[in-house]
Amino acid sequence: MDYFIVAVTTLAGLYFHWWIYIRIRRWMDRDLALSMAAGDPAMGAYMLECLAAAKAQGIRRRHLEDWLHQAACDYLKHGA
């Protein structure tokens, strides 16, 4: 019975750490996208759409900042 308790507690702890890691990564990505909007609500919505598109296209995290920066530049060039 002791091994069962240790196993369940360990698995629950591992799951929680995985879950919080994923949540923090999502928050960081969202903050990155919104930081490029510079407080403009319309651009903020656009950047969140671009973030979703980047996730759908499978853009890796190491390239995400450059990809979002390019999307922000395109937004500023072409307007809303």
mmJSON file of the N, C-alpha and C atoms, coordinates in Angstrom:
{"data_MODEL":{"atom_site":{
"group_PDB":["ATOM","ATOM","ATOM","ATOM","ATOM","ATOM","ATOM","ATOM","ATOM","ATOM","ATOM","ATOM","ATOM","ATOM","ATOM","ATOM","ATOM","ATOM","ATOM","ATOM","ATOM","ATOM","ATOM","ATOM","ATOM","ATOM","ATOM","ATOM","ATOM","ATOM","ATOM","ATOM","ATOM","ATOM","ATOM","ATOM","ATOM","ATOM","ATOM","ATOM","ATOM","ATOM","ATOM","ATOM","ATOM","ATOM","ATOM","ATOM","ATOM","ATOM","ATOM","ATOM","ATOM","ATOM","ATOM","ATOM","ATOM","ATOM","ATOM","ATOM","ATOM","ATOM","ATOM","ATOM","ATOM","ATOM","ATOM","ATOM","ATOM","ATOM","ATOM","ATOM","ATOM","ATOM","ATOM","ATOM","ATOM","ATOM","ATOM","ATOM","ATOM","ATOM","ATOM","ATOM","ATOM","ATOM","ATOM","ATOM","ATOM","ATOM","ATOM","ATOM","ATOM","ATOM","ATOM","ATOM","ATOM","ATOM","ATOM","ATOM","ATOM","ATOM","ATOM","ATOM","ATOM","ATOM","ATOM","ATOM","ATOM","ATOM","ATOM","ATOM","ATOM","ATOM","ATOM","ATOM","ATOM","ATOM","ATOM","ATOM","ATOM","ATOM","ATOM","ATOM","ATOM","ATOM","ATOM","ATOM","ATOM","ATOM","ATOM","ATOM","ATOM","ATOM","ATOM","ATOM","ATOM","ATOM","ATOM","ATOM","ATOM","ATOM","ATOM","ATOM","ATOM","ATOM","ATOM","ATOM","ATOM","ATOM","ATOM","ATOM","ATOM","ATOM","ATOM","ATOM","ATOM","ATOM","ATOM","ATOM","ATOM","ATOM","ATOM","ATOM","ATOM","ATOM","ATOM","ATOM","ATOM","ATOM","ATOM","ATOM","ATOM","ATOM","ATOM","ATOM","ATOM","ATOM","ATOM","ATOM","ATOM","ATOM","ATOM","ATOM","ATOM","ATOM","ATOM","ATOM","ATOM","ATOM","ATOM","ATOM","ATOM","ATOM","ATOM","ATOM","ATOM","ATOM","ATOM","ATOM","ATOM","ATOM","ATOM","ATOM","ATOM","ATOM","ATOM","ATOM","ATOM","ATOM","ATOM","ATOM","ATOM","ATOM","ATOM","ATOM","ATOM","ATOM","ATOM","ATOM","ATOM","ATOM","ATOM","ATOM","ATOM","ATOM","ATOM","ATOM","ATOM","ATOM","ATOM","ATOM","ATOM","ATOM","ATOM","ATOM","ATOM","ATOM","ATOM","ATOM"],
"id":[1,2,3,4,5,6,7,8,9,10,11,12,13,14,15,16,17,18,19,20,21,22,23,24,25,26,27,28,29,30,31,32,33,34,35,36,37,38,39,40,41,42,43,44,45,46,47,48,49,50,51,52,53,54,55,56,57,58,59,60,61,62,63,64,65,66,67,68,69,70,71,72,73,74,75,76,77,78,79,80,81,82,83,84,85,86,87,88,89,90,91,92,93,94,95,96,97,98,99,100,101,102,103,104,105,106,107,108,109,110,111,112,113,114,115,116,117,118,119,120,121,122,123,124,125,126,127,128,129,130,131,132,133,134,135,136,137,138,139,140,141,142,143,144,145,146,147,148,149,150,151,152,153,154,155,156,157,158,159,160,161,162,163,164,165,166,167,168,169,170,171,172,173,174,175,176,177,178,179,180,181,182,183,184,185,186,187,188,189,190,191,192,193,194,195,196,197,198,199,200,201,202,203,204,205,206,207,208,209,210,211,212,213,214,215,216,217,218,219,220,221,222,223,224,225,226,227,228,229,230,231,232,233,234,235,236,237,238,239,240],
"type_symbol":["N","C","C","N","C","C","N","C","C","N","C","C","N","C","C","N","C","C","N","C","C","N","C","C","N","C","C","N","C","C","N","C","C","N","C","C","N","C","C","N","C","C","N","C","C","N","C","C","N","C","C","N","C","C","N","C","C","N","C","C","N","C","C","N","C","C","N","C","C","N","C","C","N","C","C","N","C","C","N","C","C","N","C","C","N","C","C","N","C","C","N","C","C","N","C","C","N","C","C","N","C","C","N","C","C","N","C","C","N","C","C","N","C","C","N","C","C","N","C","C","N","C","C","N","C","C","N","C","C","N","C","C","N","C","C","N","C","C","N","C","C","N","C","C","N","C","C","N","C","C","N","C","C","N","C","C","N","C","C","N","C","C","N","C","C","N","C","C","N","C","C","N","C","C","N","C","C","N","C","C","N","C","C","N","C","C","N","C","C","N","C","C","N","C","C","N","C","C","N","C","C","N","C","C","N","C","C","N","C","C","N","C","C","N","C","C","N","C","C","N","C","C","N","C","C","N","C","C","N","C","C","N","C","C","N","C","C","N","C","C"],
"label_atom_id":["N","CA","C","N","CA","C","N","CA","C","N","CA","C","N","CA","C","N","CA","C","N","CA","C","N","CA","C","N","CA","C","N","CA","C","N","CA","C","N","CA","C","N","CA","C","N","CA","C","N","CA","C","N","CA","C","N","CA","C","N","CA","C","N","CA","C","N","CA","C","N","CA","C","N","CA","C","N","CA","C","N","CA","C","N","CA","C","N","CA","C","N","CA","C","N","CA","C","N","CA","C","N","CA","C","N","CA","C","N","CA","C","N","CA","C","N","CA","C","N","CA","C","N","CA","C","N","CA","C","N","CA","C","N","CA","C","N","CA","C","N","CA","C","N","CA","C","N","CA","C","N","CA","C","N","CA","C","N","CA","C","N","CA","C","N","CA","C","N","CA","C","N","CA","C","N","CA","C","N","CA","C","N","CA","C","N","CA","C","N","CA","C","N","CA","C","N","CA","C","N","CA","C","N","CA","C","N","CA","C","N","CA","C","N","CA","C","N","CA","C","N","CA","C","N","CA","C","N","CA","C","N","CA","C","N","CA","C","N","CA","C","N","CA","C","N","CA","C","N","CA","C","N","CA","C","N","CA","C","N","CA","C","N","CA","C","N","CA","C","N","CA","C","N","CA","C","N","CA","C"],
"label_alt_id":[null,null,null,null,null,null,null,null,null,null,null,null,null,null,null,null,null,null,null,null,null,null,null,null,null,null,null,null,null,null,null,null,null,null,null,null,null,null,null,null,null,null,null,null,null,null,null,null,null,null,null,null,null,null,null,null,null,null,null,null,null,null,null,null,null,null,null,null,null,null,null,null,null,null,null,null,null,null,null,null,null,null,null,null,null,null,null,null,null,null,null,null,null,null,null,null,null,null,null,null,null,null,null,null,null,null,null,null,null,null,null,null,null,null,null,null,null,null,null,null,null,null,null,null,null,null,null,null,null,null,null,null,null,null,null,null,null,null,null,null,null,null,null,null,null,null,null,null,null,null,null,null,null,null,null,null,null,null,null,null,null,null,null,null,null,null,null,null,null,null,null,null,null,null,null,null,null,null,null,null,null,null,null,null,null,null,null,null,null,null,null,null,null,null,null,null,null,null,null,null,null,null,null,null,null,null,null,null,null,null,null,null,null,null,null,null,null,null,null,null,null,null,null,null,null,null,null,null,null,null,null,null,null,null,null,null,null,null,null,null],
"label_comp_id":["MET","MET","MET","ASP","ASP","ASP","TYR","TYR","TYR","PHE","PHE","PHE","ILE","ILE","ILE","VAL","VAL","VAL","ALA","ALA","ALA","VAL","VAL","VAL","THR","THR","THR","THR","THR","THR","LEU","LEU","LEU","ALA","ALA","ALA","GLY","GLY","GLY","LEU","LEU","LEU","TYR","TYR","TYR","PHE","PHE","PHE","HIS","HIS","HIS","TRP","TRP","TRP","TRP","TRP","TRP","ILE","ILE","ILE","TYR","TYR","TYR","ILE","ILE","ILE","ARG","ARG","ARG","ILE","ILE","ILE","ARG","ARG","ARG","ARG","ARG","ARG","TRP","TRP","TRP","MET","MET","MET","ASP","ASP","ASP","ARG","ARG","ARG","ASP","ASP","ASP","LEU","LEU","LEU","ALA","ALA","ALA","LEU","LEU","LEU","SER","SER","SER","MET","MET","MET","ALA","ALA","ALA","ALA","ALA","ALA","GLY","GLY","GLY","ASP","ASP","ASP","PRO","PRO","PRO","ALA","ALA","ALA","MET","MET","MET","GLY","GLY","GLY","ALA","ALA","ALA","TYR","TYR","TYR","MET","MET","MET","LEU","LEU","LEU","GLU","GLU","GLU","CYS","CYS","CYS","LEU","LEU","LEU","ALA","ALA","ALA","ALA","ALA","ALA","ALA","ALA","ALA","LYS","LYS","LYS","ALA","ALA","ALA","GLN","GLN","GLN","GLY","GLY","GLY","ILE","ILE","ILE","ARG","ARG","ARG","ARG","ARG","ARG","ARG","ARG","ARG","HIS","HIS","HIS","LEU","LEU","LEU","GLU","GLU","GLU","ASP","ASP","ASP","TRP","TRP","TRP","LEU","LEU","LEU","HIS","HIS","HIS","GLN","GLN","GLN","ALA","ALA","ALA","ALA","ALA","ALA","CYS","CYS","CYS","ASP","ASP","ASP","TYR","TYR","TYR","LEU","LEU","LEU","LYS","LYS","LYS","HIS","HIS","HIS","GLY","GLY","GLY","ALA","ALA","ALA"],
"label_asym_id":["A","A","A","A","A","A","A","A","A","A","A","A","A","A","A","A","A","A","A","A","A","A","A","A","A","A","A","A","A","A","A","A","A","A","A","A","A","A","A","A","A","A","A","A","A","A","A","A","A","A","A","A","A","A","A","A","A","A","A","A","A","A","A","A","A","A","A","A","A","A","A","A","A","A","A","A","A","A","A","A","A","A","A","A","A","A","A","A","A","A","A","A","A","A","A","A","A","A","A","A","A","A","A","A","A","A","A","A","A","A","A","A","A","A","A","A","A","A","A","A","A","A","A","A","A","A","A","A","A","A","A","A","A","A","A","A","A","A","A","A","A","A","A","A","A","A","A","A","A","A","A","A","A","A","A","A","A","A","A","A","A","A","A","A","A","A","A","A","A","A","A","A","A","A","A","A","A","A","A","A","A","A","A","A","A","A","A","A","A","A","A","A","A","A","A","A","A","A","A","A","A","A","A","A","A","A","A","A","A","A","A","A","A","A","A","A","A","A","A","A","A","A","A","A","A","A","A","A","A","A","A","A","A","A","A","A","A","A","A","A"],
"label_entity_id":["1","1","1","1","1","1","1","1","1","1","1","1","1","1","1","1","1","1","1","1","1","1","1","1","1","1","1","1","1","1","1","1","1","1","1","1","1","1","1","1","1","1","1","1","1","1","1","1","1","1","1","1","1","1","1","1","1","1","1","1","1","1","1","1","1","1","1","1","1","1","1","1","1","1","1","1","1","1","1","1","1","1","1","1","1","1","1","1","1","1","1","1","1","1","1","1","1","1","1","1","1","1","1","1","1","1","1","1","1","1","1","1","1","1","1","1","1","1","1","1","1","1","1","1","1","1","1","1","1","1","1","1","1","1","1","1","1","1","1","1","1","1","1","1","1","1","1","1","1","1","1","1","1","1","1","1","1","1","1","1","1","1","1","1","1","1","1","1","1","1","1","1","1","1","1","1","1","1","1","1","1","1","1","1","1","1","1","1","1","1","1","1","1","1","1","1","1","1","1","1","1","1","1","1","1","1","1","1","1","1","1","1","1","1","1","1","1","1","1","1","1","1","1","1","1","1","1","1","1","1","1","1","1","1","1","1","1","1","1","1"],
"label_seq_id":[1,1,1,2,2,2,3,3,3,4,4,4,5,5,5,6,6,6,7,7,7,8,8,8,9,9,9,10,10,10,11,11,11,12,12,12,13,13,13,14,14,14,15,15,15,16,16,16,17,17,17,18,18,18,19,19,19,20,20,20,21,21,21,22,22,22,23,23,23,24,24,24,25,25,25,26,26,26,27,27,27,28,28,28,29,29,29,30,30,30,31,31,31,32,32,32,33,33,33,34,34,34,35,35,35,36,36,36,37,37,37,38,38,38,39,39,39,40,40,40,41,41,41,42,42,42,43,43,43,44,44,44,45,45,45,46,46,46,47,47,47,48,48,48,49,49,49,50,50,50,51,51,51,52,52,52,53,53,53,54,54,54,55,55,55,56,56,56,57,57,57,58,58,58,59,59,59,60,60,60,61,61,61,62,62,62,63,63,63,64,64,64,65,65,65,66,66,66,67,67,67,68,68,68,69,69,69,70,70,70,71,71,71,72,72,72,73,73,73,74,74,74,75,75,75,76,76,76,77,77,77,78,78,78,79,79,79,80,80,80],
"pdbx_PDB_ins_code":[null,null,null,null,null,null,null,null,null,null,null,null,null,null,null,null,null,null,null,null,null,null,null,null,null,null,null,null,null,null,null,null,null,null,null,null,null,null,null,null,null,null,null,null,null,null,null,null,null,null,null,null,null,null,null,null,null,null,null,null,null,null,null,null,null,null,null,null,null,null,null,null,null,null,null,null,null,null,null,null,null,null,null,null,null,null,null,null,null,null,null,null,null,null,null,null,null,null,null,null,null,null,null,null,null,null,null,null,null,null,null,null,null,null,null,null,null,null,null,null,null,null,null,null,null,null,null,null,null,null,null,null,null,null,null,null,null,null,null,null,null,null,null,null,null,null,null,null,null,null,null,null,null,null,null,null,null,null,null,null,null,null,null,null,null,null,null,null,null,null,null,null,null,null,null,null,null,null,null,null,null,null,null,null,null,null,null,null,null,null,null,null,null,null,null,null,null,null,null,null,null,null,null,null,null,null,null,null,null,null,null,null,null,null,null,null,null,null,null,null,null,null,null,null,null,null,null,null,null,null,null,null,null,null,null,null,null,null,null,null],
"Cartn_x":[0.822,0.0,0.866,2.006,2.889,3.406,3.738,4.242,3.173,1.94,0.838,0.711,0.78,0.672,1.831,3.033,4.203,4.061,3.609,3.454,2.396,1.26,0.192,0.647,1.297,1.781,2.831,3.73,4.759,4.146,3.221,2.567,1.767,1.085,0.326,1.27,2.392,3.367,3.962,4.29,4.827,3.811,2.553,1.503,1.338,1.328,1.168,2.311,3.542,4.681,4.614,4.214,4.039,2.967,1.833,0.711,1.117,1.788,2.176,3.238,4.114,5.125,4.454,3.478,2.75,2.002,1.342,0.603,1.536,2.697,3.639,4.159,4.43,4.871,3.796,2.536,1.442,1.336,1.457,1.394,2.54,3.737,4.895,4.693,4.175,3.919,2.871,1.827,0.77,1.319,2.107,2.699,3.642,4.383,5.275,4.475,3.401,2.572,1.939,1.429,0.779,1.775,3.004,4.006,4.354,4.227,4.519,3.381,2.229,1.096,1.206,2.05,2.308,1.034,0.114,-1.087,-2.221,-2.04,-3.092,-4.024,-5.303,-6.21,-6.428,-6.514,-6.73,-5.505,-4.338,-3.113,-2.925,-3.361,-3.283,-4.109,-5.306,-6.151,-5.497,-4.914,-4.226,-3.044,-2.272,-1.104,-1.508,-2.625,-3.102,-3.542,-4.141,-4.484,-3.22,-2.203,-0.922,-0.28,-0.396,0.141,-0.569,-1.883,-2.636,-2.225,-2.012,-1.576,-0.186,0.688,2.04,1.99,1.138,0.983,0.433,-0.523,-1.114,-0.101,0.808,1.824,3.006,3.05,4.13,5.429,5.337,6.526,7.157,8.437,9.126,9.331,9.452,9.583,10.807,11.89,13.093,12.913,11.955,11.685,10.429,9.725,8.439,8.582,9.58,9.739,9.986,10.859,11.118,9.874,9.138,7.926,6.881,6.7,5.734,6.201,7.491,8.013,7.746,7.922,7.629,6.139,5.292,3.846,3.491,4.155,3.903,4.352,5.491,5.97,5.009,4.504,3.539,2.265,1.827,0.636,0.843,2.01,2.292,2.442,2.977,3.129,1.788,0.954,-0.294,-1.493,-1.334,-2.443,-3.431,-4.506,-5.527,-6.255],
"Cartn_y":[-1.196,0.0,1.26,1.206,2.367,2.709,1.684,1.918,2.56,2.169,2.743,4.24,4.606,6.016,6.814,6.278,6.956,7.101,6.059,6.099,7.126,7.125,8.073,9.507,9.722,11.065,11.532,10.648,10.993,11.314,10.489,10.747,12.042,12.311,13.556,14.765,14.657,15.741,15.967,14.891,15.013,15.636,15.205,15.766,17.257,17.632,19.046,19.88,19.403,20.151,20.275,19.223,19.286,20.307,20.264,21.163,22.611,22.927,24.309,24.784,23.894,24.238,24.649,23.868,24.183,25.511,25.731,26.983,28.191,28.081,29.191,29.477,28.431,28.64,29.361,28.981,29.657,31.117,31.378,32.761,33.58,32.993,33.702,34.023,33.069,33.304,34.391,34.355,35.363,36.743,36.814,38.093,38.625,37.726,38.145,38.769,38.111,38.634,39.968,40.067,41.309,42.436,42.099,43.15,43.827,43.118,43.701,44.594,44.517,45.361,46.754,46.928,48.243,48.934,48.167,48.767,49.035,48.796,49.012,47.801,47.988,46.838,46.106,46.847,46.204,45.385,45.947,45.222,44.046,44.201,43.1,41.91,42.182,41.104,40.457,41.288,40.767,39.889,40.338,39.575,38.242,38.22,36.944,35.995,36.558,35.732,35.193,36.037,35.593,34.509,34.639,33.614,32.286,32.332,31.107,30.521,31.387,30.911,30.291,30.887,30.341,28.966,28.815,27.496,26.478,26.898,25.991,25.587,26.505,26.219,25.448,25.328,24.588,25.365,26.682,27.508,27.159,26.86,26.499,27.726,27.491,28.594,29.459,28.863,29.667,30.619,30.342,31.212,32.05,31.828,32.483,33.994,34.465,35.911,36.609,36.046,36.649,36.616,35.505,35.361,36.391,36.551,37.534,38.962,39.197,40.528,40.872,39.901,40.126,40.406,39.689,39.924,41.321,41.764,43.116,44.16,43.959,44.896,44.947,43.785,43.743,44.487,44.354,45.051,46.568,47.002,48.443,49.002,48.191,48.649,48.758,47.754,47.679,48.205,48.472,48.965,47.867,48.248,47.273,46.898],
"Cartn_z":[0.0,0.0,0.0,0.683,0.717,-0.676,-1.453,-2.805,-3.682,-3.489,-4.256,-3.976,-2.715,-2.324,-2.908,-2.834,-3.386,-4.896,-5.572,-7.025,-7.435,-6.774,-7.113,-6.848,-5.729,-5.401,-6.403,-6.782,-7.758,-9.109,-9.566,-10.853,-10.832,-9.725,-9.618,-9.65,-8.979,-8.986,-10.359,-11.07,-12.422,-13.37,-13.257,-14.101,-13.822,-12.543,-12.199,-12.756,-12.645,-13.163,-14.691,-15.371,-16.825,-17.177,-16.461,-16.732,-16.518,-15.424,-15.147,-16.137,-16.574,-17.572,-18.888,-19.319,-20.553,-20.411,-19.284,-19.06,-19.102,-18.459,-18.437,-19.844,-20.63,-22.012,-22.822,-22.643,-23.357,-22.941,-21.629,-21.148,-21.719,-21.77,-22.312,-23.796,-24.555,-25.977,-26.172,-25.364,-25.451,-25.085,-24.03,-23.633,-24.708,-25.349,-26.43,-27.565,-27.957,-29.05,-28.672,-27.454,-27.044,-26.819,-26.453,-26.256,-27.575,-28.664,-29.974,-30.459,-29.806,-30.182,-29.584,-28.592,-27.977,-27.49,-26.928,-26.341,-27.308,-28.59,-29.583,-29.568,-29.197,-29.094,-30.42,-31.514,-32.814,-33.206,-32.977,-33.301,-32.347,-31.099,-30.141,-30.601,-31.09,-31.612,-32.831,-33.685,-34.871,-34.472,-33.488,-33.062,-32.425,-31.713,-31.155,-32.269,-33.335,-34.494,-35.155,-35.237,-35.82,-34.956,-33.646,-32.75,-32.985,-33.136,-33.417,-34.769,-35.751,-37.073,-36.991,-36.201,-36.042,-35.396,-34.402,-33.756,-34.75,-35.57,-36.561,-37.63,-37.972,-38.981,-38.408,-37.094,-36.474,-36.356,-36.225,-36.048,-34.699,-34.702,-33.465,-32.588,-31.282,-30.321,-30.601,-31.045,-31.286,-32.459,-33.338,-34.484,-34.284,-33.196,-32.983,-32.856,-32.123,-31.94,-33.271,-34.092,-35.408,-36.287,-36.228,-37.029,-36.611,-35.31,-34.819,-35.111,-35.025,-35.339,-36.802,-37.679,-39.096,-39.302,-38.578,-38.688,-38.178,-37.108,-36.589,-37.597,-38.229,-39.259,-40.437,-40.845,-41.945,-41.584,-40.338,-39.878,-39.945,-39.478,-39.467,-40.888,-41.806,-43.197,-43.906,-43.713,-44.46,-43.69,-42.416,-41.597,-41.278,-40.602,-40.2,-41.418],
"occupancy":[1.0,1.0,1.0,1.0,1.0,1.0,1.0,1.0,1.0,1.0,1.0,1.0,1.0,1.0,1.0,1.0,1.0,1.0,1.0,1.0,1.0,1.0,1.0,1.0,1.0,1.0,1.0,1.0,1.0,1.0,1.0,1.0,1.0,1.0,1.0,1.0,1.0,1.0,1.0,1.0,1.0,1.0,1.0,1.0,1.0,1.0,1.0,1.0,1.0,1.0,1.0,1.0,1.0,1.0,1.0,1.0,1.0,1.0,1.0,1.0,1.0,1.0,1.0,1.0,1.0,1.0,1.0,1.0,1.0,1.0,1.0,1.0,1.0,1.0,1.0,1.0,1.0,1.0,1.0,1.0,1.0,1.0,1.0,1.0,1.0,1.0,1.0,1.0,1.0,1.0,1.0,1.0,1.0,1.0,1.0,1.0,1.0,1.0,1.0,1.0,1.0,1.0,1.0,1.0,1.0,1.0,1.0,1.0,1.0,1.0,1.0,1.0,1.0,1.0,1.0,1.0,1.0,1.0,1.0,1.0,1.0,1.0,1.0,1.0,1.0,1.0,1.0,1.0,1.0,1.0,1.0,1.0,1.0,1.0,1.0,1.0,1.0,1.0,1.0,1.0,1.0,1.0,1.0,1.0,1.0,1.0,1.0,1.0,1.0,1.0,1.0,1.0,1.0,1.0,1.0,1.0,1.0,1.0,1.0,1.0,1.0,1.0,1.0,1.0,1.0,1.0,1.0,1.0,1.0,1.0,1.0,1.0,1.0,1.0,1.0,1.0,1.0,1.0,1.0,1.0,1.0,1.0,1.0,1.0,1.0,1.0,1.0,1.0,1.0,1.0,1.0,1.0,1.0,1.0,1.0,1.0,1.0,1.0,1.0,1.0,1.0,1.0,1.0,1.0,1.0,1.0,1.0,1.0,1.0,1.0,1.0,1.0,1.0,1.0,1.0,1.0,1.0,1.0,1.0,1.0,1.0,1.0,1.0,1.0,1.0,1.0,1.0,1.0,1.0,1.0,1.0,1.0,1.0,1.0,1.0,1.0,1.0,1.0,1.0,1.0],
"B_iso_or_equiv":[0.0,0.0,0.0,0.0,0.0,0.0,0.0,0.0,0.0,0.0,0.0,0.0,0.0,0.0,0.0,0.0,0.0,0.0,0.0,0.0,0.0,0.0,0.0,0.0,0.0,0.0,0.0,0.0,0.0,0.0,0.0,0.0,0.0,0.0,0.0,0.0,0.0,0.0,0.0,0.0,0.0,0.0,0.0,0.0,0.0,0.0,0.0,0.0,0.0,0.0,0.0,0.0,0.0,0.0,0.0,0.0,0.0,0.0,0.0,0.0,0.0,0.0,0.0,0.0,0.0,0.0,0.0,0.0,0.0,0.0,0.0,0.0,0.0,0.0,0.0,0.0,0.0,0.0,0.0,0.0,0.0,0.0,0.0,0.0,0.0,0.0,0.0,0.0,0.0,0.0,0.0,0.0,0.0,0.0,0.0,0.0,0.0,0.0,0.0,0.0,0.0,0.0,0.0,0.0,0.0,0.0,0.0,0.0,0.0,0.0,0.0,0.0,0.0,0.0,0.0,0.0,0.0,0.0,0.0,0.0,0.0,0.0,0.0,0.0,0.0,0.0,0.0,0.0,0.0,0.0,0.0,0.0,0.0,0.0,0.0,0.0,0.0,0.0,0.0,0.0,0.0,0.0,0.0,0.0,0.0,0.0,0.0,0.0,0.0,0.0,0.0,0.0,0.0,0.0,0.0,0.0,0.0,0.0,0.0,0.0,0.0,0.0,0.0,0.0,0.0,0.0,0.0,0.0,0.0,0.0,0.0,0.0,0.0,0.0,0.0,0.0,0.0,0.0,0.0,0.0,0.0,0.0,0.0,0.0,0.0,0.0,0.0,0.0,0.0,0.0,0.0,0.0,0.0,0.0,0.0,0.0,0.0,0.0,0.0,0.0,0.0,0.0,0.0,0.0,0.0,0.0,0.0,0.0,0.0,0.0,0.0,0.0,0.0,0.0,0.0,0.0,0.0,0.0,0.0,0.0,0.0,0.0,0.0,0.0,0.0,0.0,0.0,0.0,0.0,0.0,0.0,0.0,0.0,0.0,0.0,0.0,0.0,0.0,0.0,0.0],
"pdbx_formal_charge":[null,null,null,null,null,null,null,null,null,null,null,null,null,null,null,null,null,null,null,null,null,null,null,null,null,null,null,null,null,null,null,null,null,null,null,null,null,null,null,null,null,null,null,null,null,null,null,null,null,null,null,null,null,null,null,null,null,null,null,null,null,null,null,null,null,null,null,null,null,null,null,null,null,null,null,null,null,null,null,null,null,null,null,null,null,null,null,null,null,null,null,null,null,null,null,null,null,null,null,null,null,null,null,null,null,null,null,null,null,null,null,null,null,null,null,null,null,null,null,null,null,null,null,null,null,null,null,null,null,null,null,null,null,null,null,null,null,null,null,null,null,null,null,null,null,null,null,null,null,null,null,null,null,null,null,null,null,null,null,null,null,null,null,null,null,null,null,null,null,null,null,null,null,null,null,null,null,null,null,null,null,null,null,null,null,null,null,null,null,null,null,null,null,null,null,null,null,null,null,null,null,null,null,null,null,null,null,null,null,null,null,null,null,null,null,null,null,null,null,null,null,null,null,null,null,null,null,null,null,null,null,null,null,null,null,null,null,null,null,null],
"auth_seq_id":[1,1,1,2,2,2,3,3,3,4,4,4,5,5,5,6,6,6,7,7,7,8,8,8,9,9,9,10,10,10,11,11,11,12,12,12,13,13,13,14,14,14,15,15,15,16,16,16,17,17,17,18,18,18,19,19,19,20,20,20,21,21,21,22,22,22,23,23,23,24,24,24,25,25,25,26,26,26,27,27,27,28,28,28,29,29,29,30,30,30,31,31,31,32,32,32,33,33,33,34,34,34,35,35,35,36,36,36,37,37,37,38,38,38,39,39,39,40,40,40,41,41,41,42,42,42,43,43,43,44,44,44,45,45,45,46,46,46,47,47,47,48,48,48,49,49,49,50,50,50,51,51,51,52,52,52,53,53,53,54,54,54,55,55,55,56,56,56,57,57,57,58,58,58,59,59,59,60,60,60,61,61,61,62,62,62,63,63,63,64,64,64,65,65,65,66,66,66,67,67,67,68,68,68,69,69,69,70,70,70,71,71,71,72,72,72,73,73,73,74,74,74,75,75,75,76,76,76,77,77,77,78,78,78,79,79,79,80,80,80],
"auth_comp_id":["MET","MET","MET","ASP","ASP","ASP","TYR","TYR","TYR","PHE","PHE","PHE","ILE","ILE","ILE","VAL","VAL","VAL","ALA","ALA","ALA","VAL","VAL","VAL","THR","THR","THR","THR","THR","THR","LEU","LEU","LEU","ALA","ALA","ALA","GLY","GLY","GLY","LEU","LEU","LEU","TYR","TYR","TYR","PHE","PHE","PHE","HIS","HIS","HIS","TRP","TRP","TRP","TRP","TRP","TRP","ILE","ILE","ILE","TYR","TYR","TYR","ILE","ILE","ILE","ARG","ARG","ARG","ILE","ILE","ILE","ARG","ARG","ARG","ARG","ARG","ARG","TRP","TRP","TRP","MET","MET","MET","ASP","ASP","ASP","ARG","ARG","ARG","ASP","ASP","ASP","LEU","LEU","LEU","ALA","ALA","ALA","LEU","LEU","LEU","SER","SER","SER","MET","MET","MET","ALA","ALA","ALA","ALA","ALA","ALA","GLY","GLY","GLY","ASP","ASP","ASP","PRO","PRO","PRO","ALA","ALA","ALA","MET","MET","MET","GLY","GLY","GLY","ALA","ALA","ALA","TYR","TYR","TYR","MET","MET","MET","LEU","LEU","LEU","GLU","GLU","GLU","CYS","CYS","CYS","LEU","LEU","LEU","ALA","ALA","ALA","ALA","ALA","ALA","ALA","ALA","ALA","LYS","LYS","LYS","ALA","ALA","ALA","GLN","GLN","GLN","GLY","GLY","GLY","ILE","ILE","ILE","ARG","ARG","ARG","ARG","ARG","ARG","ARG","ARG","ARG","HIS","HIS","HIS","LEU","LEU","LEU","GLU","GLU","GLU","ASP","ASP","ASP","TRP","TRP","TRP","LEU","LEU","LEU","HIS","HIS","HIS","GLN","GLN","GLN","ALA","ALA","ALA","ALA","ALA","ALA","CYS","CYS","CYS","ASP","ASP","ASP","TYR","TYR","TYR","LEU","LEU","LEU","LYS","LYS","LYS","HIS","HIS","HIS","GLY","GLY","GLY","ALA","ALA","ALA"],
"auth_asym_id":["A","A","A","A","A","A","A","A","A","A","A","A","A","A","A","A","A","A","A","A","A","A","A","A","A","A","A","A","A","A","A","A","A","A","A","A","A","A","A","A","A","A","A","A","A","A","A","A","A","A","A","A","A","A","A","A","A","A","A","A","A","A","A","A","A","A","A","A","A","A","A","A","A","A","A","A","A","A","A","A","A","A","A","A","A","A","A","A","A","A","A","A","A","A","A","A","A","A","A","A","A","A","A","A","A","A","A","A","A","A","A","A","A","A","A","A","A","A","A","A","A","A","A","A","A","A","A","A","A","A","A","A","A","A","A","A","A","A","A","A","A","A","A","A","A","A","A","A","A","A","A","A","A","A","A","A","A","A","A","A","A","A","A","A","A","A","A","A","A","A","A","A","A","A","A","A","A","A","A","A","A","A","A","A","A","A","A","A","A","A","A","A","A","A","A","A","A","A","A","A","A","A","A","A","A","A","A","A","A","A","A","A","A","A","A","A","A","A","A","A","A","A","A","A","A","A","A","A","A","A","A","A","A","A","A","A","A","A","A","A"],
"auth_atom_id":["N","CA","C","N","CA","C","N","CA","C","N","CA","C","N","CA","C","N","CA","C","N","CA","C","N","CA","C","N","CA","C","N","CA","C","N","CA","C","N","CA","C","N","CA","C","N","CA","C","N","CA","C","N","CA","C","N","CA","C","N","CA","C","N","CA","C","N","CA","C","N","CA","C","N","CA","C","N","CA","C","N","CA","C","N","CA","C","N","CA","C","N","CA","C","N","CA","C","N","CA","C","N","CA","C","N","CA","C","N","CA","C","N","CA","C","N","CA","C","N","CA","C","N","CA","C","N","CA","C","N","CA","C","N","CA","C","N","CA","C","N","CA","C","N","CA","C","N","CA","C","N","CA","C","N","CA","C","N","CA","C","N","CA","C","N","CA","C","N","CA","C","N","CA","C","N","CA","C","N","CA","C","N","CA","C","N","CA","C","N","CA","C","N","CA","C","N","CA","C","N","CA","C","N","CA","C","N","CA","C","N","CA","C","N","CA","C","N","CA","C","N","CA","C","N","CA","C","N","CA","C","N","CA","C","N","CA","C","N","CA","C","N","CA","C","N","CA","C","N","CA","C","N","CA","C","N","CA","C","N","CA","C","N","CA","C","N","CA","C","N","CA","C","N","CA","C","N","CA","C"],
"pdbx_PDB_model_num":[1,1,1,1,1,1,1,1,1,1,1,1,1,1,1,1,1,1,1,1,1,1,1,1,1,1,1,1,1,1,1,1,1,1,1,1,1,1,1,1,1,1,1,1,1,1,1,1,1,1,1,1,1,1,1,1,1,1,1,1,1,1,1,1,1,1,1,1,1,1,1,1,1,1,1,1,1,1,1,1,1,1,1,1,1,1,1,1,1,1,1,1,1,1,1,1,1,1,1,1,1,1,1,1,1,1,1,1,1,1,1,1,1,1,1,1,1,1,1,1,1,1,1,1,1,1,1,1,1,1,1,1,1,1,1,1,1,1,1,1,1,1,1,1,1,1,1,1,1,1,1,1,1,1,1,1,1,1,1,1,1,1,1,1,1,1,1,1,1,1,1,1,1,1,1,1,1,1,1,1,1,1,1,1,1,1,1,1,1,1,1,1,1,1,1,1,1,1,1,1,1,1,1,1,1,1,1,1,1,1,1,1,1,1,1,1,1,1,1,1,1,1,1,1,1,1,1,1,1,1,1,1,1,1,1,1,1,1,1,1]
}}}
